[in-house]
Amino acid sequence: MQGRADKGLFITTGKFTRDAIKEATRDGAPPIDLIDGDLLCEKLKEFSLGVKTELIEEVTINPEWFEKI
């Protein structure tokens, strides 16, 4: 990183390697936030950015139970 930035940010839809995570948190280096695919999805849901979350309850009838009545 160069310039007047206090912190860096890398976003991926995949995963970061162990080495990438180690480098992002290395002592003496400017801090870098890493957002992987899982965290990206959570943040999109949290702030309702382009996604809609629905909880759906599904009820299934068990005919065998009713036949025994």
CHARMM internal coordinates of N, CA and C (Angstrom, degrees):
IC EDIT
DIST 1 N 1 CA 1.4470
DIST 1 CA 1 C 1.5254
ANGL 1 N 1 CA 1 C 108.52
DIST 1 C 2 N 1.2964
ANGL 1 CA 1 C 2 N 114.54
DIHE 1 N 1 CA 1 C 2 N 140.43
DIST 2 N 2 CA 1.4549
ANGL 1 C 2 N 2 CA 120.27
DIHE 1 CA 1 C 2 N 2 CA 177.04
DIST 2 CA 2 C 1.5136
ANGL 2 N 2 CA 2 C 109.18
DIHE 1 C 2 N 2 CA 2 C -132.40
DIST 2 C 3 N 1.2927
ANGL 2 CA 2 C 3 N 116.52
DIHE 2 N 2 CA 2 C 3 N 160.97
DIST 3 N 3 CA 1.4503
ANGL 2 C 3 N 3 CA 120.31
DIHE 2 CA 2 C 3 N 3 CA 178.00
DIST 3 CA 3 C 1.5049
ANGL 3 N 3 CA 3 C 112.23
DIHE 2 C 3 N 3 CA 3 C 97.58
DIST 3 C 4 N 1.3117
ANGL 3 CA 3 C 4 N 115.33
DIHE 3 N 3 CA 3 C 4 N -151.35
DIST 4 N 4 CA 1.4630
ANGL 3 C 4 N 4 CA 120.38
DIHE 3 CA 3 C 4 N 4 CA -173.90
DIST 4 CA 4 C 1.5238
ANGL 4 N 4 CA 4 C 113.55
DIHE 3 C 4 N 4 CA 4 C -99.12
DIST 4 C 5 N 1.2853
ANGL 4 CA 4 C 5 N 118.32
DIHE 4 N 4 CA 4 C 5 N 16.66
DIST 5 N 5 CA 1.4690
ANGL 4 C 5 N 5 CA 121.12
DIHE 4 CA 4 C 5 N 5 CA -178.93
DIST 5 CA 5 C 1.5268
ANGL 5 N 5 CA 5 C 110.58
DIHE 4 C 5 N 5 CA 5 C -72.66
DIST 5 C 6 N 1.3249
ANGL 5 CA 5 C 6 N 115.54
DIHE 5 N 5 CA 5 C 6 N 139.50
DIST 6 N 6 CA 1.4622
ANGL 5 C 6 N 6 CA 121.33
DIHE 5 CA 5 C 6 N 6 CA 176.31
DIST 6 CA 6 C 1.5218
ANGL 6 N 6 CA 6 C 111.44
DIHE 5 C 6 N 6 CA 6 C -90.82
DIST 6 C 7 N 1.3284
ANGL 6 CA 6 C 7 N 115.17
DIHE 6 N 6 CA 6 C 7 N -21.78
DIST 7 N 7 CA 1.4569
ANGL 6 C 7 N 7 CA 119.89
DIHE 6 CA 6 C 7 N 7 CA -172.92
DIST 7 CA 7 C 1.5176
ANGL 7 N 7 CA 7 C 109.31
DIHE 6 C 7 N 7 CA 7 C -155.17
DIST 7 C 8 N 1.3273
ANGL 7 CA 7 C 8 N 115.53
DIHE 7 N 7 CA 7 C 8 N 150.28
DIST 8 N 8 CA 1.4599
ANGL 7 C 8 N 8 CA 120.86
DIHE 7 CA 7 C 8 N 8 CA 176.30
DIST 8 CA 8 C 1.5274
ANGL 8 N 8 CA 8 C 110.38
DIHE 7 C 8 N 8 CA 8 C -106.74
DIST 8 C 9 N 1.3260
ANGL 8 CA 8 C 9 N 115.22
DIHE 8 N 8 CA 8 C 9 N 164.22
DIST 9 N 9 CA 1.4575
ANGL 8 C 9 N 9 CA 120.89
DIHE 8 CA 8 C 9 N 9 CA -179.96
DIST 9 CA 9 C 1.5239
ANGL 9 N 9 CA 9 C 108.79
DIHE 8 C 9 N 9 CA 9 C -143.76
DIST 9 C 10 N 1.3305
ANGL 9 CA 9 C 10 N 116.15
DIHE 9 N 9 CA 9 C 10 N 125.13
DIST 10 N 10 CA 1.4516
ANGL 9 C 10 N 10 CA 122.07
DIHE 9 CA 9 C 10 N 10 CA 173.73
DIST 10 CA 10 C 1.5196
ANGL 10 N 10 CA 10 C 108.28
DIHE 9 C 10 N 10 CA 10 C -119.58
DIST 10 C 11 N 1.3373
ANGL 10 CA 10 C 11 N 116.04
DIHE 10 N 10 CA 10 C 11 N 130.60
DIST 11 N 11 CA 1.4616
ANGL 10 C 11 N 11 CA 121.86
DIHE 10 CA 10 C 11 N 11 CA 178.69
DIST 11 CA 11 C 1.5227
ANGL 11 N 11 CA 11 C 108.49
DIHE 10 C 11 N 11 CA 11 C -122.37
DIST 11 C 12 N 1.3260
ANGL 11 CA 11 C 12 N 116.10
DIHE 11 N 11 CA 11 C 12 N 133.91
DIST 12 N 12 CA 1.4559
ANGL 11 C 12 N 12 CA 120.95
DIHE 11 CA 11 C 12 N 12 CA 176.35
DIST 12 CA 12 C 1.5239
ANGL 12 N 12 CA 12 C 109.36
DIHE 11 C 12 N 12 CA 12 C -137.95
DIST 12 C 13 N 1.3149
ANGL 12 CA 12 C 13 N 115.92
DIHE 12 N 12 CA 12 C 13 N 154.57
DIST 13 N 13 CA 1.4620
ANGL 12 C 13 N 13 CA 119.54
DIHE 12 CA 12 C 13 N 13 CA 173.78
DIST 13 CA 13 C 1.5223
ANGL 13 N 13 CA 13 C 110.51
DIHE 12 C 13 N 13 CA 13 C -85.71
DIST 13 C 14 N 1.3179
ANGL 13 CA 13 C 14 N 116.33
DIHE 13 N 13 CA 13 C 14 N -6.86
DIST 14 N 14 CA 1.4559
ANGL 13 C 14 N 14 CA 121.44
DIHE 13 CA 13 C 14 N 14 CA 179.87
DIST 14 CA 14 C 1.5164
ANGL 14 N 14 CA 14 C 112.14
DIHE 13 C 14 N 14 CA 14 C -102.94
DIST 14 C 15 N 1.3081
ANGL 14 CA 14 C 15 N 115.78
DIHE 14 N 14 CA 14 C 15 N -140.32
DIST 15 N 15 CA 1.4718
ANGL 14 C 15 N 15 CA 123.41
DIHE 14 CA 14 C 15 N 15 CA -179.32
DIST 15 CA 15 C 1.5197
ANGL 15 N 15 CA 15 C 109.14
DIHE 14 C 15 N 15 CA 15 C -122.10
DIST 15 C 16 N 1.3291
ANGL 15 CA 15 C 16 N 116.12
DIHE 15 N 15 CA 15 C 16 N 154.61
DIST 16 N 16 CA 1.4557
ANGL 15 C 16 N 16 CA 121.47
DIHE 15 CA 15 C 16 N 16 CA 174.73
DIST 16 CA 16 C 1.5265
ANGL 16 N 16 CA 16 C 109.40
DIHE 15 C 16 N 16 CA 16 C -94.81
DIST 16 C 17 N 1.3033
ANGL 16 CA 16 C 17 N 116.22
DIHE 16 N 16 CA 16 C 17 N 143.67
DIST 17 N 17 CA 1.4589
ANGL 16 C 17 N 17 CA 120.25
DIHE 16 CA 16 C 17 N 17 CA 177.55
DIST 17 CA 17 C 1.5247
ANGL 17 N 17 CA 17 C 109.34
DIHE 16 C 17 N 17 CA 17 C -73.50
DIST 17 C 18 N 1.3044
ANGL 17 CA 17 C 18 N 115.13
DIHE 17 N 17 CA 17 C 18 N 163.27
DIST 18 N 18 CA 1.4693
ANGL 17 C 18 N 18 CA 120.91
DIHE 17 CA 17 C 18 N 18 CA 177.17
DIST 18 CA 18 C 1.5287
ANGL 18 N 18 CA 18 C 110.19
DIHE 17 C 18 N 18 CA 18 C -59.48
DIST 18 C 19 N 1.3339
ANGL 18 CA 18 C 19 N 116.84
DIHE 18 N 18 CA 18 C 19 N -39.09
DIST 19 N 19 CA 1.4678
ANGL 18 C 19 N 19 CA 120.49
DIHE 18 CA 18 C 19 N 19 CA 179.32
DIST 19 CA 19 C 1.5261
ANGL 19 N 19 CA 19 C 111.95
DIHE 18 C 19 N 19 CA 19 C -66.36
DIST 19 C 20 N 1.3313
ANGL 19 CA 19 C 20 N 117.11
DIHE 19 N 19 CA 19 C 20 N -37.58
DIST 20 N 20 CA 1.4691
ANGL 19 C 20 N 20 CA 120.40
DIHE 19 CA 19 C 20 N 20 CA 178.26
DIST 20 CA 20 C 1.5251
ANGL 20 N 20 CA 20 C 110.34
DIHE 19 C 20 N 20 CA 20 C -64.75
DIST 20 C 21 N 1.3189
ANGL 20 CA 20 C 21 N 116.56
DIHE 20 N 20 CA 20 C 21 N -42.04
DIST 21 N 21 CA 1.4639
ANGL 20 C 21 N 21 CA 120.92
DIHE 20 CA 20 C 21 N 21 CA 178.69
DIST 21 CA 21 C 1.5258
ANGL 21 N 21 CA 21 C 110.30
DIHE 20 C 21 N 21 CA 21 C -64.81
DIST 21 C 22 N 1.3258
ANGL 21 CA 21 C 22 N 116.16
DIHE 21 N 21 CA 21 C 22 N -41.63
DIST 22 N 22 CA 1.4619
ANGL 21 C 22 N 22 CA 121.23
DIHE 21 CA 21 C 22 N 22 CA 178.70
DIST 22 CA 22 C 1.5245
ANGL 22 N 22 CA 22 C 110.98
DIHE 21 C 22 N 22 CA 22 C -62.08
DIST 22 C 23 N 1.3200
ANGL 22 CA 22 C 23 N 117.15
DIHE 22 N 22 CA 22 C 23 N -43.79
DIST 23 N 23 CA 1.4686
ANGL 22 C 23 N 23 CA 121.60
DIHE 22 CA 22 C 23 N 23 CA 179.80
DIST 23 CA 23 C 1.5306
ANGL 23 N 23 CA 23 C 111.41
DIHE 22 C 23 N 23 CA 23 C -66.19
DIST 23 C 24 N 1.3165
ANGL 23 CA 23 C 24 N 116.43
DIHE 23 N 23 CA 23 C 24 N -36.94
DIST 24 N 24 CA 1.4705
ANGL 23 C 24 N 24 CA 120.15
DIHE 23 CA 23 C 24 N 24 CA -178.50
DIST 24 CA 24 C 1.5202
ANGL 24 N 24 CA 24 C 111.90
DIHE 23 C 24 N 24 CA 24 C -67.97
DIST 24 C 25 N 1.3180
ANGL 24 CA 24 C 25 N 117.27
DIHE 24 N 24 CA 24 C 25 N -22.59
DIST 25 N 25 CA 1.4603
ANGL 24 C 25 N 25 CA 121.03
DIHE 24 CA 24 C 25 N 25 CA -177.98
DIST 25 CA 25 C 1.5231
ANGL 25 N 25 CA 25 C 112.47
DIHE 24 C 25 N 25 CA 25 C -114.14
DIST 25 C 26 N 1.3232
ANGL 25 CA 25 C 26 N 116.43
DIHE 25 N 25 CA 25 C 26 N 15.43
DIST 26 N 26 CA 1.4692
ANGL 25 C 26 N 26 CA 121.40
DIHE 25 CA 25 C 26 N 26 CA -177.44
DIST 26 CA 26 C 1.5222
ANGL 26 N 26 CA 26 C 110.87
DIHE 25 C 26 N 26 CA 26 C -65.53
DIST 26 C 27 N 1.3367
ANGL 26 CA 26 C 27 N 116.30
DIHE 26 N 26 CA 26 C 27 N 136.12
DIST 27 N 27 CA 1.4622
ANGL 26 C 27 N 27 CA 121.89
DIHE 26 CA 26 C 27 N 27 CA 176.78
DIST 27 CA 27 C 1.5252
ANGL 27 N 27 CA 27 C 110.29
DIHE 26 C 27 N 27 CA 27 C -60.39
DIST 27 C 28 N 1.3160
ANGL 27 CA 27 C 28 N 116.15
DIHE 27 N 27 CA 27 C 28 N 135.53
DIST 28 N 28 CA 1.4571
ANGL 27 C 28 N 28 CA 121.52
DIHE 27 CA 27 C 28 N 28 CA 177.41
DIST 28 CA 28 C 1.5174
ANGL 28 N 28 CA 28 C 114.11
DIHE 27 C 28 N 28 CA 28 C 89.77
DIST 28 C 29 N 1.3182
ANGL 28 CA 28 C 29 N 117.45
DIHE 28 N 28 CA 28 C 29 N -14.15
DIST 29 N 29 CA 1.4650
ANGL 28 C 29 N 29 CA 121.06
DIHE 28 CA 28 C 29 N 29 CA 179.63
DIST 29 CA 29 C 1.5273
ANGL 29 N 29 CA 29 C 108.78
DIHE 28 C 29 N 29 CA 29 C -94.64
DIST 29 C 30 N 1.3413
ANGL 29 CA 29 C 30 N 117.14
DIHE 29 N 29 CA 29 C 30 N 152.04
DIST 30 N 30 CA 1.4679
ANGL 29 C 30 N 30 CA 118.52
DIHE 29 CA 29 C 30 N 30 CA 175.66
DIST 30 CA 30 C 1.5283
ANGL 30 N 30 CA 30 C 109.44
DIHE 29 C 30 N 30 CA 30 C -60.83
DIST 30 C 31 N 1.3299
ANGL 30 CA 30 C 31 N 117.69
DIHE 30 N 30 CA 30 C 31 N 142.63
DIST 31 N 31 CA 1.4654
ANGL 30 C 31 N 31 CA 119.79
DIHE 30 CA 30 C 31 N 31 CA -178.82
DIST 31 CA 31 C 1.5263
ANGL 31 N 31 CA 31 C 111.74
DIHE 30 C 31 N 31 CA 31 C -65.15
DIST 31 C 32 N 1.3215
ANGL 31 CA 31 C 32 N 115.04
DIHE 31 N 31 CA 31 C 32 N 141.45
DIST 32 N 32 CA 1.4638
ANGL 31 C 32 N 32 CA 121.73
DIHE 31 CA 31 C 32 N 32 CA 178.33
DIST 32 CA 32 C 1.5229
ANGL 32 N 32 CA 32 C 107.86
DIHE 31 C 32 N 32 CA 32 C -129.88
DIST 32 C 33 N 1.3187
ANGL 32 CA 32 C 33 N 116.85
DIHE 32 N 32 CA 32 C 33 N 122.57
DIST 33 N 33 CA 1.4574
ANGL 32 C 33 N 33 CA 121.15
DIHE 32 CA 32 C 33 N 33 CA 174.71
DIST 33 CA 33 C 1.5214
ANGL 33 N 33 CA 33 C 108.92
DIHE 32 C 33 N 33 CA 33 C -84.61
DIST 33 C 34 N 1.3185
ANGL 33 CA 33 C 34 N 115.66
DIHE 33 N 33 CA 33 C 34 N 134.70
DIST 34 N 34 CA 1.4640
ANGL 33 C 34 N 34 CA 121.60
DIHE 33 CA 33 C 34 N 34 CA 178.81
DIST 34 CA 34 C 1.5199
ANGL 34 N 34 CA 34 C 108.84
DIHE 33 C 34 N 34 CA 34 C -113.21
DIST 34 C 35 N 1.3206
ANGL 34 CA 34 C 35 N 116.63
DIHE 34 N 34 CA 34 C 35 N 126.65
DIST 35 N 35 CA 1.4571
ANGL 34 C 35 N 35 CA 121.68
DIHE 34 CA 34 C 35 N 35 CA 177.47
DIST 35 CA 35 C 1.5249
ANGL 35 N 35 CA 35 C 107.36
DIHE 34 C 35 N 35 CA 35 C -120.42
DIST 35 C 36 N 1.3389
ANGL 35 CA 35 C 36 N 115.50
DIHE 35 N 35 CA 35 C 36 N 111.01
DIST 36 N 36 CA 1.4675
ANGL 35 C 36 N 36 CA 119.82
DIHE 35 CA 35 C 36 N 36 CA 179.35
DIST 36 CA 36 C 1.5202
ANGL 36 N 36 CA 36 C 110.17
DIHE 35 C 36 N 36 CA 36 C -89.37
DIST 36 C 37 N 1.3167
ANGL 36 CA 36 C 37 N 116.29
DIHE 36 N 36 CA 36 C 37 N -179.60
DIST 37 N 37 CA 1.4532
ANGL 36 C 37 N 37 CA 121.43
DIHE 36 CA 36 C 37 N 37 CA -175.87
DIST 37 CA 37 C 1.5174
ANGL 37 N 37 CA 37 C 113.83
DIHE 36 C 37 N 37 CA 37 C -58.22
DIST 37 C 38 N 1.3326
ANGL 37 CA 37 C 38 N 117.44
DIHE 37 N 37 CA 37 C 38 N -41.76
DIST 38 N 38 CA 1.4599
ANGL 37 C 38 N 38 CA 120.72
DIHE 37 CA 37 C 38 N 38 CA -179.46
DIST 38 CA 38 C 1.5304
ANGL 38 N 38 CA 38 C 111.07
DIHE 37 C 38 N 38 CA 38 C -64.54
DIST 38 C 39 N 1.3383
ANGL 38 CA 38 C 39 N 116.23
DIHE 38 N 38 CA 38 C 39 N -46.64
DIST 39 N 39 CA 1.4558
ANGL 38 C 39 N 39 CA 119.96
DIHE 38 CA 38 C 39 N 39 CA 179.83
DIST 39 CA 39 C 1.5247
ANGL 39 N 39 CA 39 C 110.77
DIHE 38 C 39 N 39 CA 39 C -67.18
DIST 39 C 40 N 1.3271
ANGL 39 CA 39 C 40 N 116.92
DIHE 39 N 39 CA 39 C 40 N -36.63
DIST 40 N 40 CA 1.4607
ANGL 39 C 40 N 40 CA 120.60
DIHE 39 CA 39 C 40 N 40 CA 177.39
DIST 40 CA 40 C 1.5261
ANGL 40 N 40 CA 40 C 110.53
DIHE 39 C 40 N 40 CA 40 C -59.75
DIST 40 C 41 N 1.3186
ANGL 40 CA 40 C 41 N 116.93
DIHE 40 N 40 CA 40 C 41 N -45.63
DIST 41 N 41 CA 1.4671
ANGL 40 C 41 N 41 CA 120.95
DIHE 40 CA 40 C 41 N 41 CA 178.08
DIST 41 CA 41 C 1.5183
ANGL 41 N 41 CA 41 C 111.16
DIHE 40 C 41 N 41 CA 41 C -61.38
DIST 41 C 42 N 1.3221
ANGL 41 CA 41 C 42 N 117.35
DIHE 41 N 41 CA 41 C 42 N -43.12
DIST 42 N 42 CA 1.4643
ANGL 41 C 42 N 42 CA 121.00
DIHE 41 CA 41 C 42 N 42 CA 179.08
DIST 42 CA 42 C 1.5230
ANGL 42 N 42 CA 42 C 111.21
DIHE 41 C 42 N 42 CA 42 C -61.57
DIST 42 C 43 N 1.3325
ANGL 42 CA 42 C 43 N 117.18
DIHE 42 N 42 CA 42 C 43 N -42.53
DIST 43 N 43 CA 1.4665
ANGL 42 C 43 N 43 CA 120.80
DIHE 42 CA 42 C 43 N 43 CA -179.68
DIST 43 CA 43 C 1.5279
ANGL 43 N 43 CA 43 C 111.21
DIHE 42 C 43 N 43 CA 43 C -68.04
DIST 43 C 44 N 1.3276
ANGL 43 CA 43 C 44 N 118.01
DIHE 43 N 43 CA 43 C 44 N -38.44
DIST 44 N 44 CA 1.4631
ANGL 43 C 44 N 44 CA 120.81
DIHE 43 CA 43 C 44 N 44 CA 177.10
DIST 44 CA 44 C 1.5228
ANGL 44 N 44 CA 44 C 110.13
DIHE 43 C 44 N 44 CA 44 C -62.11
DIST 44 C 45 N 1.3437
ANGL 44 CA 44 C 45 N 116.72
DIHE 44 N 44 CA 44 C 45 N -41.54
DIST 45 N 45 CA 1.4637
ANGL 44 C 45 N 45 CA 120.05
DIHE 44 CA 44 C 45 N 45 CA 177.52
DIST 45 CA 45 C 1.5269
ANGL 45 N 45 CA 45 C 110.78
DIHE 44 C 45 N 45 CA 45 C -68.45
DIST 45 C 46 N 1.3166
ANGL 45 CA 45 C 46 N 117.17
DIHE 45 N 45 CA 45 C 46 N -44.30
DIST 46 N 46 CA 1.4671
ANGL 45 C 46 N 46 CA 121.71
DIHE 45 CA 45 C 46 N 46 CA -177.28
DIST 46 CA 46 C 1.5276
ANGL 46 N 46 CA 46 C 112.06
DIHE 45 C 46 N 46 CA 46 C -57.52
DIST 46 C 47 N 1.3223
ANGL 46 CA 46 C 47 N 116.27
DIHE 46 N 46 CA 46 C 47 N -41.62
DIST 47 N 47 CA 1.4626
ANGL 46 C 47 N 47 CA 120.79
DIHE 46 CA 46 C 47 N 47 CA -176.66
DIST 47 CA 47 C 1.5351
ANGL 47 N 47 CA 47 C 113.15
DIHE 46 C 47 N 47 CA 47 C -102.26
DIST 47 C 48 N 1.3366
ANGL 47 CA 47 C 48 N 116.60
DIHE 47 N 47 CA 47 C 48 N 8.48
DIST 48 N 48 CA 1.4765
ANGL 47 C 48 N 48 CA 122.81
DIHE 47 CA 47 C 48 N 48 CA 179.95
DIST 48 CA 48 C 1.5290
ANGL 48 N 48 CA 48 C 111.45
DIHE 47 C 48 N 48 CA 48 C 50.61
DIST 48 C 49 N 1.3033
ANGL 48 CA 48 C 49 N 115.87
DIHE 48 N 48 CA 48 C 49 N 50.48
DIST 49 N 49 CA 1.4599
ANGL 48 C 49 N 49 CA 121.75
DIHE 48 CA 48 C 49 N 49 CA -179.74
DIST 49 CA 49 C 1.5262
ANGL 49 N 49 CA 49 C 109.78
DIHE 48 C 49 N 49 CA 49 C -98.57
DIST 49 C 50 N 1.3149
ANGL 49 CA 49 C 50 N 116.40
DIHE 49 N 49 CA 49 C 50 N 94.58
DIST 50 N 50 CA 1.4549
ANGL 49 C 50 N 50 CA 121.45
DIHE 49 CA 49 C 50 N 50 CA 176.22
DIST 50 CA 50 C 1.5146
ANGL 50 N 50 CA 50 C 115.27
DIHE 49 C 50 N 50 CA 50 C 75.99
DIST 50 C 51 N 1.3163
ANGL 50 CA 50 C 51 N 117.26
DIHE 50 N 50 CA 50 C 51 N 7.97
DIST 51 N 51 CA 1.4619
ANGL 50 C 51 N 51 CA 120.22
DIHE 50 CA 50 C 51 N 51 CA 179.46
DIST 51 CA 51 C 1.5242
ANGL 51 N 51 CA 51 C 109.79
DIHE 50 C 51 N 51 CA 51 C -134.39
DIST 51 C 52 N 1.3214
ANGL 51 CA 51 C 52 N 115.73
DIHE 51 N 51 CA 51 C 52 N 157.06
DIST 52 N 52 CA 1.4548
ANGL 51 C 52 N 52 CA 122.44
DIHE 51 CA 51 C 52 N 52 CA 176.70
DIST 52 CA 52 C 1.5196
ANGL 52 N 52 CA 52 C 107.14
DIHE 51 C 52 N 52 CA 52 C -131.38
DIST 52 C 53 N 1.3117
ANGL 52 CA 52 C 53 N 116.99
DIHE 52 N 52 CA 52 C 53 N 129.93
DIST 53 N 53 CA 1.4551
ANGL 52 C 53 N 53 CA 121.97
DIHE 52 CA 52 C 53 N 53 CA -178.85
DIST 53 CA 53 C 1.5231
ANGL 53 N 53 CA 53 C 109.20
DIHE 52 C 53 N 53 CA 53 C -106.25
DIST 53 C 54 N 1.3319
ANGL 53 CA 53 C 54 N 116.00
DIHE 53 N 53 CA 53 C 54 N 131.49
DIST 54 N 54 CA 1.4539
ANGL 53 C 54 N 54 CA 121.65
DIHE 53 CA 53 C 54 N 54 CA 177.90
DIST 54 CA 54 C 1.5201
ANGL 54 N 54 CA 54 C 108.79
DIHE 53 C 54 N 54 CA 54 C -129.39
DIST 54 C 55 N 1.3193
ANGL 54 CA 54 C 55 N 115.67
DIHE 54 N 54 CA 54 C 55 N 136.95
DIST 55 N 55 CA 1.4588
ANGL 54 C 55 N 55 CA 121.21
DIHE 54 CA 54 C 55 N 55 CA 172.52
DIST 55 CA 55 C 1.5184
ANGL 55 N 55 CA 55 C 106.75
DIHE 54 C 55 N 55 CA 55 C -102.75
DIST 55 C 56 N 1.3147
ANGL 55 CA 55 C 56 N 116.03
DIHE 55 N 55 CA 55 C 56 N 123.20
DIST 56 N 56 CA 1.4622
ANGL 55 C 56 N 56 CA 121.08
DIHE 55 CA 55 C 56 N 56 CA -175.45
DIST 56 CA 56 C 1.5185
ANGL 56 N 56 CA 56 C 109.27
DIHE 55 C 56 N 56 CA 56 C -119.24
DIST 56 C 57 N 1.3403
ANGL 56 CA 56 C 57 N 115.83
DIHE 56 N 56 CA 56 C 57 N 127.75
DIST 57 N 57 CA 1.4560
ANGL 56 C 57 N 57 CA 121.35
DIHE 56 CA 56 C 57 N 57 CA 175.38
DIST 57 CA 57 C 1.5250
ANGL 57 N 57 CA 57 C 108.11
DIHE 56 C 57 N 57 CA 57 C -95.58
DIST 57 C 58 N 1.3111
ANGL 57 CA 57 C 58 N 116.91
DIHE 57 N 57 CA 57 C 58 N 129.14
DIST 58 N 58 CA 1.4621
ANGL 57 C 58 N 58 CA 121.73
DIHE 57 CA 57 C 58 N 58 CA 179.41
DIST 58 CA 58 C 1.5205
ANGL 58 N 58 CA 58 C 108.66
DIHE 57 C 58 N 58 CA 58 C -114.04
DIST 58 C 59 N 1.3201
ANGL 58 CA 58 C 59 N 116.48
DIHE 58 N 58 CA 58 C 59 N 123.94
DIST 59 N 59 CA 1.4610
ANGL 58 C 59 N 59 CA 122.30
DIHE 58 CA 58 C 59 N 59 CA 179.08
DIST 59 CA 59 C 1.5203
ANGL 59 N 59 CA 59 C 108.00
DIHE 58 C 59 N 59 CA 59 C -110.91
DIST 59 C 60 N 1.3165
ANGL 59 CA 59 C 60 N 116.14
DIHE 59 N 59 CA 59 C 60 N 129.98
DIST 60 N 60 CA 1.4573
ANGL 59 C 60 N 60 CA 121.93
DIHE 59 CA 59 C 60 N 60 CA -179.84
DIST 60 CA 60 C 1.5199
ANGL 60 N 60 CA 60 C 108.79
DIHE 59 C 60 N 60 CA 60 C -118.31
DIST 60 C 61 N 1.3149
ANGL 60 CA 60 C 61 N 116.91
DIHE 60 N 60 CA 60 C 61 N 135.96
DIST 61 N 61 CA 1.4582
ANGL 60 C 61 N 61 CA 122.14
DIHE 60 CA 60 C 61 N 61 CA 179.41
DIST 61 CA 61 C 1.5245
ANGL 61 N 61 CA 61 C 109.15
DIHE 60 C 61 N 61 CA 61 C -87.93
DIST 61 C 62 N 1.3303
ANGL 61 CA 61 C 62 N 114.90
DIHE 61 N 61 CA 61 C 62 N 136.03
DIST 62 N 62 CA 1.4540
ANGL 61 C 62 N 62 CA 121.79
DIHE 61 CA 61 C 62 N 62 CA 176.91
DIST 62 CA 62 C 1.5338
ANGL 62 N 62 CA 62 C 107.44
DIHE 61 C 62 N 62 CA 62 C -102.38
DIST 62 C 63 N 1.3429
ANGL 62 CA 62 C 63 N 118.05
DIHE 62 N 62 CA 62 C 63 N 95.28
DIST 63 N 63 CA 1.4711
ANGL 62 C 63 N 63 CA 120.92
DIHE 62 CA 62 C 63 N 63 CA -176.30
DIST 63 CA 63 C 1.5167
ANGL 63 N 63 CA 63 C 113.52
DIHE 62 C 63 N 63 CA 63 C -59.26
DIST 63 C 64 N 1.3203
ANGL 63 CA 63 C 64 N 118.83
DIHE 63 N 63 CA 63 C 64 N -32.53
DIST 64 N 64 CA 1.4651
ANGL 63 C 64 N 64 CA 121.62
DIHE 63 CA 63 C 64 N 64 CA -179.09
DIST 64 CA 64 C 1.5271
ANGL 64 N 64 CA 64 C 111.22
DIHE 63 C 64 N 64 CA 64 C -61.36
DIST 64 C 65 N 1.3072
ANGL 64 CA 64 C 65 N 117.94
DIHE 64 N 64 CA 64 C 65 N -36.82
DIST 65 N 65 CA 1.4529
ANGL 64 C 65 N 65 CA 121.50
DIHE 64 CA 64 C 65 N 65 CA 179.64
DIST 65 CA 65 C 1.5350
ANGL 65 N 65 CA 65 C 110.57
DIHE 64 C 65 N 65 CA 65 C -64.14
DIST 65 C 66 N 1.3190
ANGL 65 CA 65 C 66 N 115.71
DIHE 65 N 65 CA 65 C 66 N -42.27
DIST 66 N 66 CA 1.4705
ANGL 65 C 66 N 66 CA 120.54
DIHE 65 CA 65 C 66 N 66 CA -178.59
DIST 66 CA 66 C 1.5269
ANGL 66 N 66 CA 66 C 111.64
DIHE 65 C 66 N 66 CA 66 C -71.36
DIST 66 C 67 N 1.3296
ANGL 66 CA 66 C 67 N 117.40
DIHE 66 N 66 CA 66 C 67 N -30.23
DIST 67 N 67 CA 1.4652
ANGL 66 C 67 N 67 CA 120.18
DIHE 66 CA 66 C 67 N 67 CA 178.85
DIST 67 CA 67 C 1.5322
ANGL 67 N 67 CA 67 C 111.92
DIHE 66 C 67 N 67 CA 67 C -68.16
DIST 67 C 68 N 1.3131
ANGL 67 CA 67 C 68 N 117.33
DIHE 67 N 67 CA 67 C 68 N -24.23
DIST 68 N 68 CA 1.4672
ANGL 67 C 68 N 68 CA 121.51
DIHE 67 CA 67 C 68 N 68 CA -179.18
DIST 68 CA 68 C 1.5143
ANGL 68 N 68 CA 68 C 113.20
DIHE 67 C 68 N 68 CA 68 C -83.53
DIST 68 C 69 N 1.3063
ANGL 68 CA 68 C 69 N 118.00
DIHE 68 N 68 CA 68 C 69 N -7.14
DIST 69 N 69 CA 1.4713
ANGL 68 C 69 N 69 CA 121.19
DIHE 68 CA 68 C 69 N 69 CA -177.52
DIST 69 CA 69 C 1.5197
ANGL 69 N 69 CA 69 C 110.13
DIHE 68 C 69 N 69 CA 69 C -76.64
END
COOR INIT
IC SEED 1 N 1 CA 1 C
IC BUILD
